[in-house]
């Protein structure tokens, strides 16, 4: 039961952090979805968007958080 409680607290903190990003998104020095490696291509009938830079940033942050919380 103790492990379940810790997992629920972690998920709650993660959701609160994502909520803060949405609330303060316009005030951040960078805009998620508009980073340098984000690919955006548009033609007459086609619109393609691939957020590579945003995906790499989110992956790096989540990896760092998981590494910090898994250390004992």
N, C-alpha and C positions, 0 to 999 in steps of 0.2 A: 504494500500500500504506500510505503514511503516513496518508492520510485515513481508511482503514478502521480503523487502530489507534486514532486519536483518537476515532472514533465508538464503538468498542467500550469504550474507557475511559469515555466520557461515559455510555453506557448502563449500565455497571457502577456508576458513582457514583450514577446516578439510581435504580437498583434498591436500592442500599445505603441511600439516603435514604428510600425508601418503606418498606424493612424497619425502619428506625429509627422511623418514624412508627407502624408497627404495634406495635413493642415498647414504645414510650413513650407510646402513645396515651392511656392512662388518666391520665398525669401531666401532660399538656399543659393549658394554661389554657383551651383550647377543645376541643370534641369535634367531629371531622369527622362530618358526617351529622346534626348537631343545631345547626347555625348558625341565626341568625335568619331568613334567607330560605328555609330548607328547608321545603317544603310537605308536610304529612302530613295525609291525610284518610282517615277510616275510617267505614264504615257497617256495617250488619249483615252483608252478604255481600261487601263491597268494601273493599279496602285499597289506597290510592294514595299513593305516596311519590315526590316530585320534589325532589332535592337541589340546588336552584338556588343557594343560598348557598355550598355546598361546591364546586359546579362553577365558580362565579365565582372563588373563592379559589384553587383549583388552576390555573385558567386564568391568573390574574394571576401566580402564582408561576412557572409554566412559561414564560410570556412573558418575565418578567424574566430568568430563567436563560438562555433562548435569546438574548435581546438581549445579555446580558453575555458569553456565549461566542462570539457571532458578530462582536463588535467586534475589529478588528485594528489 
